[in-house]
Amino acid sequence: MAELTKLYPMVQFKKDTWEIDEFDAASIFLLVGTEKAMVIDCGMGIGDLRGAIEMITDKPLVVVISHGHIDHTANARQFEEIWISPKDADKPIPQNIERRRWDTIRIANRQKGCFEGVYKMFKLYPYDINVDIREPGPDEPMPIIHDLEDGMQFDLGGGRIVTAYACPGHSEGEFIFLDEKTRTLFAGDALNYNLGVGAVPLETTLRYMKRMQDLSEKYDGIYNGHHDFRALGAPLDDDCLPTVIAMMEDALAGHIVPCQVPSPWGQDLQLTSEPVNVMAQAPGMMPGTKETRPQRVMLRRGRNFLGINPENLYEKKD
Ligand SMILES: [Zn+2]
């Protein structure tokens, strides 16, 4: 294996609790107990994540995945075993390499506040996109996949017990993780200021968002699975969750006023709930992309954006 970068920005924001920044693409969290260490998420697959983690700890690693999206699973094959919801375990690990490279370039451009030019002029990220984003090597077979179930607990030793809670919406198998010892909640993509849901009825997602709020006696800060909408090592602001809950309640009461927002991905998000052919709308989209966006409208309240599927609001009653 070529020498891969380990130069991730990282910060220990609470005792034995690290946020590893995969160069703005995704965040990986590392929780070190006296017996084991937990890795939450595996990023877009840039560089030698395991090597970087092993610079911090030599404890046996328990790897949990918040959900099955491309930017949370890709370096999972550097580890022997992972835990993921069976509802999200059907996707290949890692997913399409061209897509990963394309997304990574877009993210780097977005973070620099400019498309294309600056990314090419300065090498501000210490990785080589053609080396550090790669297909897994022969020494990286598929990990053993364990089913993550609601309420499952992981004992890292020294009284550090992490509980996994289902939180479907952004994906069907989305999970969040509560570390009561440091009073920290790790939310994956279940909560942020530009939240996309719709994998299950909105009514269902709202119930789980309220459970996240009910758990708030046990945590002081929520960390989403990217360090966007917050600084590295700092939690989301406290208004995020109550605003999302209020927006969902409003939508379920029938108040759906879509807004159009520009997107750094090259296309404006649509006002209608019609399925949109991404290629037709987005000249900046990755060449060869044929995917159709799921039905979605964007709602806004203050600085919160919430993308919902207006065709999938209510649970089916029988
Ligand atoms: Zn996601």
Residues whose N, C-alpha, C, O or C-beta is under 5 A from the ligand:
A	BS01	ZN	H69 D189
